[in-house]
Amino acid sequence: MRQITPTELKQWLDDPARAKPFLLDVREPWEFERCRLPDASLVPMRELPARLDALERGREIVVICHHGVRSFHAARFLEHNGFHQVINLSGGVDAWAKQVDPTMPLY
C-alpha cells in the first residue's frame, strides 16, 4: 500500500498541475468536527462497507484518520474491494497538525 507524508500531501494539494485526490476521513464525527483537512469528506470507518458505491474507483483516494492506523486498515479494505489508487496518510491529522498546520487543534 502506498503511504504519503503530510508534507508530501500538502505539496500535492498545492500543485495546480496535479489532479486533487479524494480525501477520505474515516474518523468518528466528533473527531472530524474537532479538526480536519480542508476538502476532506467524512465516512466513518464503521460505515465504509455500506458506502463503497459512493466512492470513485478510478480516482486517487487519500485515507485519513487520527494517527494513521485506522486509515491504514481502511485503505487495505478499499484495496481488497477493488480500489487500486489508495494512499494512507502516514501519521494522520496529528502529523498534519505538527508538520503542516500548527494552528490545527490536537486531541
C-alpha positions, 0 to 999 in steps of 0.5 A: 500500500502506498503511504504519503507524508503530510508534507508530501500531501500538502505539496500535492494539494498545492500543485495546480498541475496535479489532479486533487485526490479524494480525501477520505476521513474515516474518523468518528464525527466528533473527531472530524468536527474537532479538526480536519483537512480542508476538502476532506469528506467524512465516512466513518470507518464503521460505515465504509462497507455500506458506502463503497458505491459512493466512492470513485474507483478510478480516482486517487483516494487519500485515507485519513484518520487520527494517527494513521492506523485506522486509515491504514486498515481502511485503505487495505479494505478499499484495496481488497474491494477493488480500489487500486489508487489508495494512499494512507496518510502516514501519521494522520491529522496529528502529523498534519497538525505538527508538520503542516498546520500548527494552528490545527487543534490536537486531541 
